[in-house]
Protein backbone atom coordinates (compact mmCIF):
# COMPACT_ATOMS: atom_id res chain seq x y z
CA UNK A 1 0.00 0.00 0.00
CA UNK A 2 1.46 3.38 -1.00
CA UNK A 3 1.67 6.32 1.39
CA UNK A 4 -1.45 8.12 0.18
CA UNK A 5 -3.56 4.94 0.14
CA UNK A 6 -2.50 4.30 3.73
CA UNK A 7 -3.49 7.87 4.63
CA UNK A 8 -6.93 7.42 3.06
CA UNK A 9 -7.42 4.17 4.99
CA UNK A 10 -6.40 5.91 8.22
CA UNK A 11 -8.82 8.77 7.49
CA UNK A 12 -11.70 6.32 7.00
CA UNK A 13 -10.81 4.60 10.27
CA UNK A 14 -10.92 7.89 12.16
CA UNK A 15 -14.10 8.90 10.35
CA UNK A 16 -15.76 5.61 11.24
CA UNK A 17 -16.93 4.98 7.69
CA UNK A 18 -15.37 2.97 4.87
CA UNK A 19 -16.76 4.15 1.56
CA UNK A 20 -18.29 1.53 -0.67
CA UNK A 21 -18.07 3.97 -3.56
CA UNK A 22 -14.32 4.49 -3.87
CA UNK A 23 -14.77 7.08 -6.61
CA UNK A 24 -16.82 9.18 -4.18
CA UNK A 25 -14.14 9.43 -1.51
CA UNK A 26 -11.49 10.04 -4.17
CA UNK A 27 -13.52 12.92 -5.52
CA UNK A 28 -13.99 14.40 -2.04
CA UNK A 29 -10.22 14.46 -1.56
CA UNK A 30 -9.27 15.78 -5.02
CA UNK A 31 -8.31 19.44 -5.16
CA UNK A 32 -9.30 21.56 -8.15
CA UNK A 33 -5.64 22.05 -9.06
CA UNK A 34 -5.41 18.40 -10.16
CA UNK A 35 -5.79 18.54 -13.92
CA UNK A 36 -8.11 16.21 -15.80
CA UNK A 37 -9.91 14.96 -12.69
CA UNK A 38 -13.33 15.49 -11.13
CA UNK A 39 -12.56 17.70 -8.13
CA UNK A 40 -14.30 18.16 -4.78
CA UNK A 41 -15.90 21.57 -5.32
CA UNK A 42 -19.46 20.32 -5.93
CA UNK A 43 -19.28 17.98 -2.94
CA UNK A 44 -17.93 20.86 -0.85
CA UNK A 45 -20.91 23.00 -1.90
CA UNK A 46 -23.27 20.23 -0.77
CA UNK A 47 -21.40 19.45 2.44
CA UNK A 48 -21.36 23.10 3.50
CA UNK A 49 -25.18 23.19 3.51
CA UNK A 50 -25.52 19.81 5.22
CA UNK A 51 -23.07 20.79 7.96
CA UNK A 52 -24.95 24.03 8.63
CA UNK A 53 -28.26 22.15 8.85
CA UNK A 54 -26.92 19.53 11.28
CA UNK A 55 -25.20 22.04 13.54
CA UNK A 56 -28.20 24.40 13.50
CA UNK A 57 -30.49 21.54 14.57
CA UNK A 58 -28.05 20.58 17.33
CA UNK A 59 -27.90 24.14 18.65
CA UNK A 60 -31.68 24.42 18.73
CA UNK A 61 -31.93 21.15 20.63
CA UNK A 62 -29.23 22.13 23.13
CA UNK A 63 -30.40 25.64 23.97
CA UNK A 64 -34.13 26.26 23.99
CA UNK A 65 -33.73 29.75 25.45
CA UNK A 66 -31.23 31.30 23.02
CA UNK A 67 -32.53 33.85 20.55
CA UNK A 68 -31.85 33.74 16.83
CA UNK A 69 -29.01 36.25 17.06
CA UNK A 70 -27.07 34.22 19.62
CA UNK A 71 -27.70 31.01 17.71
CA UNK A 72 -26.46 32.60 14.48
CA UNK A 73 -23.21 33.73 16.12
CA UNK A 74 -22.59 30.27 17.58
CA UNK A 75 -23.41 28.61 14.26
CA UNK A 76 -20.99 30.91 12.44
CA UNK A 77 -18.15 29.86 14.74
CA UNK A 78 -18.90 26.14 14.60
CA UNK A 79 -19.13 25.92 10.80
CA UNK A 80 -16.32 28.40 10.10
CA UNK A 81 -13.39 27.62 7.87
CA UNK A 82 -11.14 27.36 10.92
CA UNK A 83 -13.47 24.90 12.67
CA UNK A 84 -13.74 22.70 9.58
CA UNK A 85 -9.98 22.76 9.09
CA UNK A 86 -9.39 21.64 12.67
CA UNK A 87 -11.76 18.71 12.18
CA UNK A 88 -9.90 17.88 8.96
CA UNK A 89 -6.61 17.85 10.86
CA UNK A 90 -8.11 15.54 13.49
CA UNK A 91 -9.17 13.16 10.75
CA UNK A 92 -5.79 13.29 9.00
CA UNK A 93 -7.18 14.75 5.79
CA UNK A 94 -3.96 16.50 4.76
CA UNK A 95 -1.89 13.40 3.89
CA UNK A 96 -4.92 11.87 2.12
CA UNK A 97 -5.51 14.80 -0.24
CA UNK A 98 -4.99 14.37 -3.93
CA UNK A 99 -2.79 17.29 -5.00
CA UNK A 100 -0.23 18.05 -7.70
CA UNK A 101 3.39 17.83 -6.56
CA UNK A 102 3.88 21.57 -6.75
CA UNK A 103 0.99 22.26 -4.39
CA UNK A 104 2.36 19.73 -1.91
CA UNK A 105 5.74 21.42 -1.93
CA UNK A 106 4.06 24.76 -1.24
CA UNK A 107 2.47 23.33 1.90
CA UNK A 108 -1.08 22.99 0.57
CA UNK A 109 -1.75 19.95 2.77
CA UNK A 110 -1.62 22.22 5.82
CA UNK A 111 -3.56 25.18 4.42
CA UNK A 112 -6.73 26.01 6.30
CA UNK A 113 -8.83 26.76 3.22
CA UNK A 114 -7.92 23.54 1.41
CA UNK A 115 -8.47 21.41 4.52
CA UNK A 116 -11.80 23.08 5.30
CA UNK A 117 -13.06 22.56 1.75
CA UNK A 118 -12.08 18.89 1.84
CA UNK A 119 -13.80 18.45 5.21
CA UNK A 120 -17.04 19.83 3.80
CA UNK A 121 -16.62 17.67 0.69
CA UNK A 122 -16.29 14.60 2.91
CA UNK A 123 -19.54 15.52 4.65
CA UNK A 124 -21.16 15.83 1.22
CA UNK A 125 -19.76 12.43 0.27
CA UNK A 126 -21.11 10.86 3.49
CA UNK A 127 -24.53 12.26 2.66
CA UNK A 128 -24.37 10.99 -0.92
CA UNK A 129 -23.47 7.47 0.18
CA UNK A 130 -25.38 7.04 3.43
CA UNK A 131 -28.01 9.77 3.58
CA UNK A 132 -28.62 12.47 6.14
CA UNK A 133 -28.65 10.22 9.22
CA UNK A 134 -25.24 8.79 8.40
CA UNK A 135 -23.82 12.27 7.87
CA UNK A 136 -25.50 13.58 11.03
CA UNK A 137 -24.09 10.83 13.25
CA UNK A 138 -20.53 11.50 12.16
CA UNK A 139 -20.79 15.29 12.21
CA UNK A 140 -22.18 15.27 15.75
CA UNK A 141 -19.37 12.99 16.86
CA UNK A 142 -16.68 15.12 15.21
CA UNK A 143 -18.15 18.40 16.47
CA UNK A 144 -19.21 17.00 19.84
CA UNK A 145 -16.50 18.67 21.93
CA UNK A 146 -16.99 22.03 20.22
CA UNK A 147 -20.76 21.87 20.70
CA UNK A 148 -20.38 21.01 24.37
CA UNK A 149 -17.70 23.61 25.14
CA UNK A 150 -18.70 26.79 26.98
CA UNK A 151 -19.02 29.63 24.51
CA UNK A 152 -17.91 33.21 24.81
CA UNK A 153 -16.99 35.64 22.07
CA UNK A 154 -13.41 36.20 23.21
CA UNK A 155 -12.51 32.50 23.28
CA UNK A 156 -14.37 31.81 20.04
CA UNK A 157 -12.81 34.64 18.02
CA UNK A 158 -9.66 35.81 19.81
CA UNK A 159 -7.93 37.04 16.64
CA UNK A 160 -10.90 39.23 15.75
CA UNK A 161 -11.13 40.50 19.31
CA UNK A 162 -7.44 41.33 19.37
CA UNK A 163 -7.75 43.17 16.07
CA UNK A 164 -10.65 45.17 17.50
CA UNK A 165 -8.69 45.98 20.67
CA UNK A 166 -5.71 47.24 18.66
CA UNK A 167 -7.93 49.46 16.51
CA UNK A 168 -9.78 50.89 19.51
CA UNK A 169 -6.51 51.58 21.33
CA UNK A 170 -4.93 53.23 18.29
CA UNK A 171 -2.23 50.55 18.09
CA UNK A 172 -0.79 48.89 15.01
CA UNK A 173 -2.53 45.64 13.98
CA UNK A 174 -1.45 42.37 15.63
CA UNK A 175 1.70 40.91 14.05
CA UNK A 176 2.04 37.12 14.09
CA UNK A 177 5.38 35.37 13.63
CA UNK A 178 6.08 31.66 13.30
CA UNK A 179 8.70 30.81 15.91
CA UNK A 180 9.01 27.08 15.40
CA UNK A 181 7.52 24.09 13.62
CA UNK A 182 8.32 20.81 15.35
CA UNK A 183 7.17 17.20 15.34
CA UNK A 184 6.48 14.73 12.53
CA UNK A 185 4.34 15.57 9.51
CA UNK A 186 1.35 13.63 10.84
CA UNK A 187 1.43 15.42 14.22
CA UNK A 188 3.16 18.80 13.88
CA UNK A 189 3.38 21.44 16.61
CA UNK A 190 3.56 25.12 15.71
CA UNK A 191 4.77 27.88 18.03
CA UNK A 192 3.62 31.38 17.13
CA UNK A 193 4.37 34.77 18.63
CA UNK A 194 2.02 37.76 18.52
CA UNK A 195 2.83 41.38 19.27
CA UNK A 196 0.55 44.41 19.27
CA UNK A 197 1.98 47.91 19.04
CA UNK A 198 5.06 47.33 21.18
CA UNK A 199 3.19 45.85 24.15
CA UNK A 200 5.46 42.82 24.35
CA UNK A 201 5.13 39.50 22.52
CA UNK A 202 3.17 36.47 23.68
CA UNK A 203 3.82 32.92 22.46
CA UNK A 204 1.50 29.91 22.17
CA UNK A 205 1.46 26.64 20.31
CA UNK A 206 -1.04 24.48 18.46
CA UNK A 207 -1.40 21.60 15.98
CA UNK A 208 -1.49 24.08 13.07
CA UNK A 209 -0.20 27.56 12.45
CA UNK A 210 -3.76 28.89 12.48
CA UNK A 211 -4.52 27.19 15.81
CA UNK A 212 -1.30 28.53 17.30
CA UNK A 213 -2.14 32.07 16.16
CA UNK A 214 -5.58 31.76 17.75
CA UNK A 215 -4.04 30.47 20.99
CA UNK A 216 -1.48 33.30 21.00
CA UNK A 217 -4.20 35.92 20.48
CA UNK A 218 -6.25 34.45 23.34
CA UNK A 219 -3.18 34.36 25.60
CA UNK A 220 -2.47 38.02 24.79
CA UNK A 221 -6.06 39.03 25.61
CA UNK A 222 -6.02 37.09 28.88
CA UNK A 223 -2.73 38.72 29.84
CA UNK A 224 -4.23 42.13 29.14
CA UNK A 225 -7.27 41.36 31.28
CA UNK A 226 -5.04 40.27 34.17
CA UNK A 227 -3.15 43.56 34.26
CA UNK A 228 -4.22 46.01 36.98
C-alpha positions in Angstrom: 0.0 0.0 0.0 1.5 3.4 -1.0 1.7 6.3 1.4 -1.4 8.1 0.2 -3.6 4.9 0.1 -2.5 4.3 3.7 -3.5 7.9 4.6 -6.9 7.4 3.1 -7.4 4.2 5.0 -6.4 5.9 8.2 -8.8 8.8 7.5 -11.7 6.3 7.0 -10.8 4.6 10.3 -10.9 7.9 12.2 -14.1 8.9 10.3 -15.8 5.6 11.2 -16.9 5.0 7.7 -15.4 3.0 4.9 -16.8 4.2 1.6 -18.3 1.5 -0.7 -18.1 4.0 -3.6 -14.3 4.5 -3.9 -14.8 7.1 -6.6 -16.8 9.2 -4.2 -14.1 9.4 -1.5 -11.5 10.0 -4.2 -13.5 12.9 -5.5 -14.0 14.4 -2.0 -10.2 14.5 -1.6 -9.3 15.8 -5.0 -8.3 19.4 -5.2 -9.3 21.6 -8.2 -5.6 22.0 -9.1 -5.4 18.4 -10.2 -5.8 18.5 -13.9 -8.1 16.2 -15.8 -9.9 15.0 -12.7 -13.3 15.5 -11.1 -12.6 17.7 -8.1 -14.3 18.2 -4.8 -15.9 21.6 -5.3 -19.5 20.3 -5.9 -19.3 18.0 -2.9 -17.9 20.9 -0.9 -20.9 23.0 -1.9 -23.3 20.2 -0.8 -21.4 19.5 2.4 -21.4 23.1 3.5 -25.2 23.2 3.5 -25.5 19.8 5.2 -23.1 20.8 8.0 -25.0 24.0 8.6 -28.3 22.1 8.9 -26.9 19.5 11.3 -25.2 22.0 13.5 -28.2 24.4 13.5 -30.5 21.5 14.6 -28.0 20.6 17.3 -27.9 24.1 18.6 -31.7 24.4 18.7 -31.9 21.1 20.6 -29.2 22.1 23.1 -30.4 25.6 24.0 -34.1 26.3 24.0 -33.7 29.7 25.4 -31.2 31.3 23.0 -32.5 33.9 20.6 -31.8 33.7 16.8 -29.0 36.3 17.1 -27.1 34.2 19.6 -27.7 31.0 17.7 -26.5 32.6 14.5 -23.2 33.7 16.1 -22.6 30.3 17.6 -23.4 28.6 14.3 -21.0 30.9 12.4 -18.1 29.9 14.7 -18.9 26.1 14.6 -19.1 25.9 10.8 -16.3 28.4 10.1 -13.4 27.6 7.9 -11.1 27.4 10.9 -13.5 24.9 12.7 -13.7 22.7 9.6 -10.0 22.8 9.1 -9.4 21.6 12.7 -11.8 18.7 12.2 -9.9 17.9 9.0 -6.6 17.8 10.9 -8.1 15.5 13.5 -9.2 13.2 10.7 -5.8 13.3 9.0 -7.2 14.8 5.8 -4.0 16.5 4.8 -1.9 13.4 3.9 -4.9 11.9 2.1 -5.5 14.8 -0.2 -5.0 14.4 -3.9 -2.8 17.3 -5.0 -0.2 18.0 -7.7 3.4 17.8 -6.6 3.9 21.6 -6.8 1.0 22.3 -4.4 2.4 19.7 -1.9 5.7 21.4 -1.9 4.1 24.8 -1.2 2.5 23.3 1.9 -1.1 23.0 0.6 -1.7 19.9 2.8 -1.6 22.2 5.8 -3.6 25.2 4.4 -6.7 26.0 6.3 -8.8 26.8 3.2 -7.9 23.5 1.4 -8.5 21.4 4.5 -11.8 23.1 5.3 -13.1 22.6 1.7 -12.1 18.9 1.8 -13.8 18.5 5.2 -17.0 19.8 3.8 -16.6 17.7 0.7 -16.3 14.6 2.9 -19.5 15.5 4.6 -21.2 15.8 1.2 -19.8 12.4 0.3 -21.1 10.9 3.5 -24.5 12.3 2.7 -24.4 11.0 -0.9 -23.5 7.5 0.2 -25.4 7.0 3.4 -28.0 9.8 3.6 -28.6 12.5 6.1 -28.6 10.2 9.2 -25.2 8.8 8.4 -23.8 12.3 7.9 -25.5 13.6 11.0 -24.1 10.8 13.3 -20.5 11.5 12.2 -20.8 15.3 12.2 -22.2 15.3 15.7 -19.4 13.0 16.9 -16.7 15.1 15.2 -18.1 18.4 16.5 -19.2 17.0 19.8 -16.5 18.7 21.9 -17.0 22.0 20.2 -20.8 21.9 20.7 -20.4 21.0 24.4 -17.7 23.6 25.1 -18.7 26.8 27.0 -19.0 29.6 24.5 -17.9 33.2 24.8 -17.0 35.6 22.1 -13.4 36.2 23.2 -12.5 32.5 23.3 -14.4 31.8 20.0 -12.8 34.6 18.0 -9.7 35.8 19.8 -7.9 37.0 16.6 -10.9 39.2 15.7 -11.1 40.5 19.3 -7.4 41.3 19.4 -7.8 43.2 16.1 -10.7 45.2 17.5 -8.7 46.0 20.7 -5.7 47.2 18.7 -7.9 49.5 16.5 -9.8 50.9 19.5 -6.5 51.6 21.3 -4.9 53.2 18.3 -2.2 50.6 18.1 -0.8 48.9 15.0 -2.5 45.6 14.0 -1.4 42.4 15.6 1.7 40.9 14.0 2.0 37.1 14.1 5.4 35.4 13.6 6.1 31.7 13.3 8.7 30.8 15.9 9.0 27.1 15.4 7.5 24.1 13.6 8.3 20.8 15.3 7.2 17.2 15.3 6.5 14.7 12.5 4.3 15.6 9.5 1.4 13.6 10.8 1.4 15.4 14.2 3.2 18.8 13.9 3.4 21.4 16.6 3.6 25.1 15.7 4.8 27.9 18.0 3.6 31.4 17.1 4.4 34.8 18.6 2.0 37.8 18.5 2.8 41.4 19.3 0.6 44.4 19.3 2.0 47.9 19.0 5.1 47.3 21.2 3.2 45.8 24.2 5.5 42.8 24.4 5.1 39.5 22.5 3.2 36.5 23.7 3.8 32.9 22.5 1.5 29.9 22.2 1.5 26.6 20.3 -1.0 24.5 18.5 -1.4 21.6 16.0 -1.5 24.1 13.1 -0.2 27.6 12.5 -3.8 28.9 12.5 -4.5 27.2 15.8 -1.3 28.5 17.3 -2.1 32.1 16.2 -5.6 31.8 17.8 -4.0 30.5 21.0 -1.5 33.3 21.0 -4.2 35.9 20.5 -6.2 34.5 23.3 -3.2 34.4 25.6 -2.5 38.0 24.8 -6.1 39.0 25.6 -6.0 37.1 28.9 -2.7 38.7 29.8 -4.2 42.1 29.1 -7.3 41.4 31.3 -5.0 40.3 34.2 -3.2 43.6 34.3 -4.2 46.0 37.0 
